[in-house]
Amino acid sequence: MVNNPGPVRHLTAAPQPSSTPATLRQVMGQFATGITVITAGGPLGHGMTANSFTSVSLEPPLVLCCVARTARMHQAILAAGGYGVSILGAEQTTLARYFADKTRPAGPSQFDAVDWVPGRQTGAPMLMGALAWLECTLTNDYEGGDHSIFVGEVLEAQRGGGRDALMFFSGGFLQAAPPAARTA
């Protein structure tokens, strides 16, 4: 005997996207994020302020960042075979603005203006004063519209001495402190 599943439901056509790039940018601006500077070492060495960064997996340790395929950073990551991540603290707004400025020097000389050390695993510049640092080897890259999604296996991760985070929300930088219960 076959059970009667009830009335047959028909799927309707999927809605057509009505969002524009400008609208999507405004909407995504309402999602508060941390701020990082993604770096790559080597002859194409480059740094880029990014908030499109997240953890993917703890076992194995994986993170990802998203980079426009037209950005200098895109080729720098591919050439280096990996990248560094400096998670910026609340007092590092100047660094965030510097690595977002398209008029700064190109190539490795852009790091002459900032304090950094080469990562022990990849040689990628790690920015001094950051809340935390990660060094990653590139394991996968995926096409995501006009960006590439770079998945990196974390080779090394370290916490800095800072406490308050630099955040991005609604087109501007904010400072965020840990909840009081955590600091007691």
VEXDREN-2710 file (C-alpha; in Angstrom, 1 decimal):
% VEXDREN-2710
k/r/px/py/pz
1/MET/0.0/0.0/0.0
2/VAL/1.3/3.5/-0.9
3/ASN/0.9/6.3/1.5
4/ASN/-0.9/9.3/0.1
5/PRO/1.6/12.2/0.3
6/GLY/-1.1/14.8/0.2
7/PRO/-1.6/17.5/-2.5
8/VAL/1.1/17.9/-5.1
9/ARG/2.9/21.2/-4.7
10/HIS/4.4/22.9/-7.7
11/LEU/7.6/25.0/-7.6
12/THR/7.3/28.5/-9.0
13/ALA/10.1/30.0/-11.0
14/ALA/13.0/31.4/-8.9
15/PRO/12.7/35.1/-8.3
16/GLN/14.9/37.2/-10.5
17/PRO/17.6/39.2/-8.7
18/SER/16.8/42.9/-8.5
19/SER/19.8/44.0/-6.5
20/THR/22.4/46.3/-8.0
21/PRO/26.1/46.3/-7.0
22/ALA/25.5/49.7/-5.2
23/THR/22.5/48.3/-3.3
24/LEU/24.4/45.2/-2.3
25/ARG/27.3/47.3/-1.1
26/GLN/25.0/49.4/1.1
27/VAL/23.2/46.3/2.5
28/MET/26.5/44.5/3.2
29/GLY/27.7/47.7/4.9
30/GLN/25.2/46.9/7.7
31/PHE/27.1/43.7/8.5
32/ALA/29.9/44.7/11.0
33/THR/33.2/43.0/10.3
34/GLY/36.7/42.9/11.7
35/ILE/39.5/44.5/9.6
36/THR/42.5/42.7/8.3
37/VAL/45.5/43.5/6.1
38/ILE/46.2/40.6/3.8
39/THR/49.8/40.4/2.7
40/ALA/52.0/38.4/0.3
41/GLY/55.7/38.4/0.2
42/GLY/58.1/37.9/-2.7
43/PRO/58.9/40.1/-5.8
44/LEU/55.2/40.9/-6.2
45/GLY/54.8/41.6/-2.5
46/HIS/51.6/43.5/-1.7
47/GLY/49.2/44.4/1.1
48/MET/45.5/45.0/1.0
49/THR/43.0/46.0/3.6
50/ALA/40.2/43.4/3.7
51/ASN/37.1/42.6/5.7
52/SER/36.2/39.7/3.5
53/PHE/38.0/37.1/5.7
54/THR/36.8/34.2/7.8
55/SER/37.7/31.0/9.4
56/VAL/36.6/27.9/7.5
57/SER/37.8/24.9/9.5
58/LEU/39.7/24.0/12.7
59/GLU/40.7/20.5/11.4
60/PRO/42.5/21.1/9.2
61/PRO/43.0/24.8/10.1
62/LEU/41.7/26.7/7.2
63/VAL/40.7/30.4/6.6
64/LEU/39.6/32.3/3.5
65/CYS/39.9/35.7/2.0
66/CYS/38.1/37.1/-1.0
67/VAL/40.0/39.3/-3.5
68/ALA/38.9/41.0/-6.7
69/ARG/40.4/39.3/-9.7
70/THR/41.5/42.8/-11.0
71/ALA/43.3/43.7/-7.7
72/ARG/47.1/43.6/-7.5
73/MET/46.7/41.4/-4.4
74/HIS/45.2/38.6/-6.6
75/GLN/48.3/38.0/-8.6
76/ALA/50.5/38.6/-5.5
77/ILE/48.8/35.7/-3.6
78/LEU/49.0/33.4/-6.6
79/ALA/52.7/34.2/-7.2
80/ALA/53.6/33.7/-3.5
81/GLY/51.5/30.6/-3.1
82/GLY/50.1/31.9/0.2
83/TYR/49.4/34.9/2.3
84/GLY/49.6/36.5/5.7
85/VAL/46.8/38.0/7.7
86/SER/47.2/40.8/10.3
87/ILE/44.0/41.3/12.3
88/LEU/44.0/45.0/13.1
89/GLY/43.5/46.5/16.6
90/ALA/41.4/49.6/17.4
91/GLU/44.4/51.9/17.2
92/GLN/45.4/50.8/13.7
93/THR/42.9/52.9/11.6
94/THR/45.9/54.6/9.9
95/LEU/47.2/51.2/8.7
96/ALA/43.8/50.2/7.4
97/ARG/43.5/53.4/5.4
98/TYR/47.1/53.1/4.1
99/PHE/46.6/49.6/2.7
100/ALA/43.3/50.7/1.2
101/ASP/44.9/53.6/-0.6
102/LYS/45.4/52.8/-4.2
103/THR/48.0/55.7/-4.5
104/ARG/50.5/54.1/-2.1
105/PRO/53.7/52.6/-3.7
106/ALA/53.3/49.3/-5.6
107/GLY/55.3/46.2/-4.8
108/PRO/57.4/45.5/-1.7
109/SER/58.4/49.2/-1.3
110/GLN/54.9/49.9/0.1
111/PHE/56.0/48.2/3.3
112/ASP/58.8/50.7/3.8
113/ALA/56.3/53.0/5.5
114/VAL/55.1/50.6/8.1
115/ASP/56.5/48.4/10.9
116/TRP/56.5/44.8/10.0
117/VAL/58.4/41.5/10.3
118/PRO/58.6/38.7/7.8
119/GLY/56.4/35.7/8.7
120/ARG/58.5/32.7/9.8
121/GLN/56.6/30.3/7.5
122/THR/55.9/32.3/4.3
123/GLY/57.9/35.5/4.6
124/ALA/54.7/37.5/4.1
125/PRO/54.8/40.8/6.0
126/MET/53.2/40.6/9.4
127/LEU/52.2/44.1/10.7
128/MET/53.5/45.1/14.1
129/GLY/50.9/45.9/16.7
130/ALA/48.2/43.7/15.2
131/LEU/45.8/41.8/17.5
132/ALA/46.7/38.6/15.8
133/TRP/48.6/37.1/12.8
134/LEU/48.1/34.1/10.6
135/GLU/50.4/32.7/7.9
136/CYS/48.7/30.5/5.3
137/THR/49.7/28.4/2.3
138/LEU/47.2/28.6/-0.5
139/THR/45.3/25.3/-0.8
140/ASN/42.5/26.3/-3.1
141/ASP/41.1/29.2/-5.1
142/TYR/37.6/29.4/-6.4
143/GLU/35.9/31.7/-8.7
144/GLY/33.2/33.8/-7.0
145/GLY/31.8/36.3/-9.4
146/ASP/34.3/39.1/-9.9
147/HIS/36.4/37.8/-7.0
148/SER/38.5/34.8/-6.1
149/ILE/38.0/33.0/-2.9
150/PHE/41.4/32.0/-1.6
151/VAL/41.4/29.2/0.9
152/GLY/44.6/28.9/3.0
153/GLU/45.8/26.3/5.4
154/VAL/47.1/28.1/8.5
155/LEU/50.8/27.3/9.1
156/GLU/51.1/29.5/12.1
157/ALA/48.8/31.7/14.2
158/GLN/49.8/34.1/17.0
159/ARG/48.0/36.5/19.2
160/GLY/49.4/40.0/19.9
161/GLY/49.1/42.0/23.0
162/GLY/46.2/44.2/21.9
163/ARG/42.7/44.0/23.3
164/ASP/40.3/46.2/21.3
165/ALA/39.4/45.4/17.7
166/LEU/39.1/47.6/14.7
167/MET/35.7/47.1/13.0
168/PHE/34.1/48.3/9.8
169/PHE/30.4/49.2/9.8
170/SER/28.2/51.4/7.5
171/GLY/31.2/52.7/5.6
172/GLY/33.3/53.7/8.6
173/PHE/35.7/52.4/11.2
174/LEU/34.6/51.6/14.7
175/GLN/36.4/50.4/17.8
176/ALA/35.1/47.3/19.6
177/ALA/36.2/46.2/23.1
178/PRO/35.6/42.7/24.4
179/PRO/32.6/42.2/26.7
180/ALA/33.3/43.3/30.3
181/ALA/32.7/39.7/31.6
182/ARG/35.5/38.4/29.5
183/THR/38.0/41.0/30.7
184/ALA/37.4/40.5/34.4
END
